[in-house]
Amino acid sequence: MVENRAQSVRLGGGFWTATAILGILAAGSIVFWYLFPLDRYLPEAIVTARQVDTLFRFMAATGSALYIFVAGYLIYFSIAFRAKATDPPDAIGVQVHDNRKLEFWWTLIPVLFVILLSVISVRIWYEILLEPENGVVVEAIGHQFYFSFRYPQINGEVTDEMHLPRGVPVTLNLTSADVIHGFWVQAMRLKNDTVPGLVTTIRFTPRLDGRYRIICTQFCGVLHSEMNKQVLVIEEKPAFDKWYKGWQQKNAHVSNALPAAGGQAVSLQGGDASAGKQLFAQKCSACHKVAPFDQRLVGPGLQGVLHDPAHPNLVNGQPATPQNVAAILQNGYTGSMGTMPNASANGLTAQDIANLVAFLATLK
């Protein structure tokens, strides 16, 4: 079959008129997204919310402009090059082959756009990741069908509202007691899933007082829709301290220990340090560094935890021995430094605990 190569077709003045109109509409959409008052409709409750809004504005503006050109040209060409009543039934439309200039530009422009989007996204992501680590440490646990919250030096769990002080960096550790939930506060712009056996972390600094709804973004069961009634309360430090002290008094006689992961003590025989090292990277590195004790991430550094005579006792006051470390990994603990999830929450088997203790024993 001989390829039908039609003569080149002049675009004509109509094309450039359409291009000018589309350019004006695209510019208008960019200006709209740049000036649109997002914070009027969606408060910026934390410091990095503004950076996320910047990324959203960029994507919305460029996406709108791109859509206007694509849809506009589609409409224009379907009209300008439509079949005419005088065309034969087997007429072939305009053929465009081997137009290297066209291929060059339709390759270069998307590549440059993706590179620009990547640079902006990575810069904003790093600003979020590098939020200050010191401050308030809170653990949020997803349940069917509510969230509970654990605070240092408050026994048990808080189940009504999550309170945070304005202007104080927050480390929020997330996990689940049953199925996968999603922790999302619209005014924060940040979201993370809560996964059984896994602890994930969000760091941020509250900046705007208010009450903000907490929403579960994963379908977690028949009453999933009920998981939007709890709120995050951001308030001044004195108000937070008053609330904090009230819960300390209210839960003064509540057990401070997490649910036990198992009955008998774990045997440490056969622990594999190599497997423990891999497990540490997966399960523990979000909260602990392989560094001296005072180099905290969320919990303390664990370098030399079983060998350094100057190393303080464990968070439960017990000496830093292999069996005592295994007991904390098995049963968990909540204290002044925060919450150490138990083996059930972290998804650890008895062999996993033995492997982790064997790895910690190599950190001299």
C-alpha positions in Angstrom: 0.0 0.0 0.0 1.4 3.4 -1.0 1.4 5.9 1.8 -0.7 8.9 1.0 1.4 12.0 1.6 -0.8 15.1 1.2 0.6 18.5 0.4 1.6 20.6 3.3 -1.3 22.8 4.6 -0.9 26.4 5.7 -2.4 27.0 9.1 -3.7 30.4 8.1 -4.6 33.4 10.1 -7.4 31.5 11.9 -4.9 29.3 13.7 -3.0 32.3 15.1 -6.2 34.0 16.1 -7.2 30.9 18.0 -3.8 30.6 19.5 -4.0 34.2 20.8 -7.4 33.6 22.3 -6.2 30.4 24.0 -3.1 32.2 25.2 -5.3 34.9 26.9 -7.5 32.3 28.5 -4.5 30.3 29.7 -2.9 33.4 31.1 -6.2 34.3 32.9 -6.3 30.8 34.5 -2.7 31.2 35.7 -3.5 34.6 37.3 -6.7 33.1 38.8 -4.9 30.3 40.6 -2.1 32.7 41.7 -4.5 35.1 43.3 -7.2 32.7 44.5 -7.4 33.1 48.3 -7.0 29.5 49.4 -6.5 30.3 53.0 -9.9 32.1 53.1 -11.6 28.7 52.5 -9.0 26.4 53.9 -7.0 27.7 56.9 -3.2 27.1 56.9 -3.0 25.5 60.4 0.6 24.5 60.2 3.8 26.2 59.0 4.4 24.0 55.9 0.8 24.3 54.7 1.7 27.3 52.7 4.4 25.4 50.8 1.9 22.7 50.0 -0.5 25.4 48.7 2.3 26.8 46.6 2.8 23.4 44.9 -1.0 23.1 44.4 -1.2 26.5 42.9 1.6 25.6 40.4 0.0 22.3 39.4 -3.5 23.8 39.1 -2.2 26.8 37.1 -0.1 24.8 34.7 -2.7 22.0 34.4 -5.5 24.5 33.6 -3.3 26.3 31.0 -2.4 23.0 29.4 -6.0 21.8 29.3 -7.1 25.1 27.7 -4.6 24.7 24.8 -5.3 21.0 24.3 -9.1 21.3 24.3 -9.0 24.6 22.4 -6.8 23.2 19.6 -8.9 20.0 19.5 -12.0 22.1 18.9 -10.3 24.5 16.4 -8.8 21.7 14.3 -12.0 19.7 14.3 -13.7 22.8 12.8 -11.0 24.1 10.5 -10.2 20.7 9.0 -13.6 19.1 9.0 -14.7 17.1 6.0 -16.4 19.2 3.3 -19.5 18.2 1.4 -17.4 18.2 -1.8 -14.8 15.7 -0.5 -15.0 12.2 -1.9 -16.1 9.4 0.5 -12.6 8.0 0.7 -10.8 11.3 1.3 -7.9 11.2 3.8 -7.3 14.0 6.2 -4.2 16.1 6.5 -1.1 13.9 7.0 1.8 15.0 9.1 4.9 12.8 8.9 8.5 13.4 9.9 8.1 16.9 11.1 11.2 17.1 13.2 10.6 20.6 14.5 7.2 19.6 15.8 8.5 16.4 17.4 11.4 18.3 19.0 9.1 20.8 20.6 6.4 18.4 21.8 9.2 16.3 23.4 11.2 19.2 24.9 8.3 21.1 26.5 6.9 18.2 28.5 10.4 17.2 29.6 11.2 20.7 30.9 7.8 20.8 32.6 8.3 17.5 34.4 11.8 18.6 35.5 10.5 21.9 36.9 7.6 20.1 38.7 10.1 17.6 40.2 12.4 20.4 41.4 9.5 22.3 43.1 8.1 19.1 44.6 11.4 17.9 46.0 12.2 21.3 47.5 8.8 21.5 49.3 9.0 17.8 50.4 12.4 18.4 52.0 11.1 21.5 53.8 8.4 19.3 55.3 10.8 16.5 56.2 13.3 18.9 57.8 10.7 20.3 60.3 12.2 20.7 63.8 12.3 17.4 65.8 12.2 18.8 69.3 9.0 19.6 71.0 5.8 17.6 71.6 5.7 13.9 70.8 2.3 12.4 70.3 1.1 9.0 69.1 -2.1 8.6 67.1 -3.6 5.1 67.0 -6.4 4.2 64.5 -9.2 2.0 65.8 -12.5 0.8 64.4 -13.9 3.5 64.5 -12.0 6.3 66.2 -8.5 7.6 66.9 -6.9 7.6 70.3 -3.9 9.7 71.3 -1.0 9.0 73.6 1.1 11.8 75.2 4.2 11.6 77.3 3.5 11.5 81.1 -0.3 11.0 80.5 -1.3 7.5 81.5 -3.5 5.6 79.1 -5.0 7.2 76.0 -6.9 10.4 75.2 -9.9 9.6 73.1 -11.9 12.8 72.7 -9.8 15.5 71.1 -6.1 15.9 70.0 -4.6 19.1 71.5 -1.4 20.7 70.4 0.3 24.0 71.4 0.7 26.7 68.8 4.3 27.4 67.8 5.8 24.3 69.3 7.2 21.6 66.9 5.3 18.4 66.9 6.4 14.8 66.1 3.3 12.8 65.4 3.8 9.0 65.3 1.0 7.0 63.6 0.0 3.4 63.9 -3.1 1.2 64.0 -4.6 -1.3 66.4 -6.6 -3.2 63.8 -6.9 -2.3 60.1 -5.4 0.4 57.8 -6.8 3.9 58.6 -5.8 7.2 57.1 -5.0 10.2 59.3 -5.9 13.5 57.6 -6.5 17.1 58.7 -7.4 19.3 55.8 -6.0 22.4 57.3 -2.6 20.7 57.8 -2.4 19.5 54.1 -0.6 16.4 55.4 -1.9 12.9 55.4 -0.4 9.5 56.4 -1.9 6.0 56.7 -2.0 4.2 60.0 -0.8 0.7 59.4 -0.9 -2.2 61.9 2.6 -3.2 62.9 4.2 0.0 61.4 4.9 3.4 62.9 5.0 6.3 60.5 5.9 9.9 61.4 4.7 13.4 60.5 6.6 16.5 61.7 5.1 19.9 61.7 4.7 23.1 63.7 1.1 24.4 64.4 0.7 28.1 63.6 -3.0 28.9 63.7 -5.4 28.5 66.6 -8.6 26.6 65.9 -10.5 23.4 65.8 -9.9 21.2 62.8 -11.7 18.0 61.8 -9.7 14.8 61.8 -10.8 12.5 58.9 -10.0 8.9 58.1 -9.2 8.6 54.4 -9.2 4.8 54.1 -12.3 2.7 54.0 -11.9 0.8 57.3 -15.2 -0.9 57.9 -18.9 -0.4 58.1 -18.7 2.6 60.4 -15.9 4.3 58.4 -18.1 7.4 57.9 -18.2 7.9 61.7 -14.4 8.6 61.8 -14.8 12.3 61.0 -16.2 13.5 64.4 -12.9 14.0 66.3 -11.0 17.3 66.1 -7.5 18.6 66.3 -7.4 21.6 68.7 -4.5 24.1 68.2 -4.3 26.6 71.1 -1.9 28.8 73.0 0.7 27.1 75.2 -1.0 28.1 78.5 -4.3 26.6 77.4 -2.6 23.4 76.2 -0.7 23.1 79.5 -4.0 23.4 81.4 -5.6 20.7 79.2 -2.5 18.5 79.5 -2.5 18.8 83.3 -6.3 18.0 83.4 -5.7 14.8 81.6 -2.8 13.9 83.8 -5.1 14.2 86.8 -8.0 12.4 85.1 -5.8 9.4 84.0 -3.7 9.4 87.2 -4.9 5.9 88.1 -5.0 4.5 84.6 -2.4 1.8 83.7 0.5 3.4 81.8 1.6 0.2 80.2 0.6 -0.8 76.7 -1.2 -4.1 76.1 1.2 -7.0 76.5 2.3 -8.6 73.2 2.6 -12.1 74.7 2.8 -14.0 77.9 6.3 -15.5 78.7 9.6 -13.6 78.3 11.1 -14.0 74.8 14.1 -16.4 74.5 17.1 -14.6 73.0 18.8 -17.8 71.9 19.5 -17.9 68.2 19.2 -14.2 67.5 20.6 -13.2 64.1 22.3 -9.8 64.2 22.3 -9.5 60.4 18.5 -10.0 60.2 18.1 -7.7 63.2 20.0 -4.9 61.3 17.6 -5.2 58.4 14.6 -5.2 60.8 15.9 -2.2 62.6 16.0 -0.2 59.3 12.4 -1.2 58.6 10.8 -0.9 62.0 13.0 1.2 64.3 14.9 3.8 62.2 11.9 6.2 62.1 12.3 6.8 65.9 15.9 5.8 66.8 19.3 6.6 65.4 22.4 4.4 65.5 24.1 7.2 67.4 24.9 8.2 71.0 22.1 8.3 73.5 21.6 12.1 73.4 21.2 12.2 69.6 17.5 11.8 69.6 15.3 11.3 66.6 12.0 10.6 68.4 13.5 8.2 70.9 17.1 8.2 72.1 20.1 7.0 70.1 21.0 3.4 70.7 24.7 3.2 70.0 26.3 1.2 72.7 23.0 0.7 74.6 24.1 -2.7 76.0 27.8 -1.9 76.4 28.3 1.8 77.5 28.6 2.0 81.3 27.6 5.7 81.1 24.4 4.8 79.2 21.4 5.6 81.4 18.8 3.1 82.4 16.0 2.2 79.9 12.9 4.3 79.8 11.1 2.1 82.3 13.9 2.5 84.8 15.4 -0.9 84.3 19.1 -1.5 83.6 20.1 -1.8 79.9 20.4 -5.6 79.7 19.4 -7.8 76.7 16.4 -9.3 78.5 15.1 -5.9 79.7 15.4 -4.5 76.2 13.6 -7.6 74.9 10.8 -7.0 77.5 10.3 -3.4 76.2 10.2 -4.6 72.6 7.7 -7.3 73.6 5.4 -5.3 75.9 5.9 -1.7 74.9 6.1 1.3 77.2 4.7 4.8 77.6 6.8 7.3 79.5 8.4 10.8 79.6 10.1 10.2 76.2 6.9 9.1 74.5 5.5 5.7 73.5 7.3 2.6 72.5 4.7 0.4 70.7 4.5 -3.2 71.7 5.4 -6.2 69.6 1.8 -6.6 68.4 1.6 -3.0 67.2 5.1 -3.3 65.5 4.4 -6.7 64.0 7.3 -8.3 65.7 7.6 -12.1 66.3 9.6 -13.6 69.2 12.4 -14.3 66.6 12.3 -10.7 65.4 12.8 -9.5 69.0 15.8 -11.9 69.4 17.3 -10.7 66.1 16.9 -7.0 67.1 18.5 -7.6 70.5 21.4 -9.4 68.8 21.9 -6.4 66.5 21.8 -4.0 69.4 24.5 -6.1 71.1 26.8 -5.4 68.1 26.5 -1.6 68.5 29.6 -1.0 70.7 
